[in-house]
Amino acid sequence: MAEVTLTIGDRRHVVACRDGEEAQLRRLGDMLDQRWAAAQRASGALNAERTMLLVALMLADSLQSGENRPPPASSADMIEAVAVRLEALADALEQAPDNA
């Protein structure tokens, strides 16, 4: 078992993880720390527990937004969309008055 020290806000937390997962745990800790200042302002800096709750809600909101996005288009769909746009542009250019 490995241990990682995360700094979130102004506090240090020692967290255990499986060997090899240290880098991922640090990235997750960084995600929390990046939202800490905004959450602390929103909580009125009352206490760390409430601030951490707001950080969790911010992350949950981001996660839900990502889950509600439509699935990415396939490569074929994207190529077709670009072709349609290029054809429309070509048509517009052909119909434009000659400014030369």
C-alpha positions, 0 to 999 in steps of 0.5 A: 500500500502506498501513501500520498500526501495531498494538499487541498486548500491549506490542509495536508491529507495523507491518503492510502492507495494501491501501489502504482495509483499515486499519480492518479490520486495526485491528479484527483487531489489537484482537481479538488485543490483547483476548486477549493478557493471558489468553494471557500468563497461560496461557503463564506470560509465558515469551515473546511467540511462545508467547503469540501461539500461545495467542491464535491458538488462542483465536481458532481455538476461537471460530471453530470454536464459531461454525462448529458452531452450527446455522444461524439459523432463518428469520423464518417459523420464529421467528414460528411458535415465538413463536406456539406459545409465546404459545398455550401461555401463553394456555392456561396463563392460561385454566386458572389459578384466578382470584385476583381 
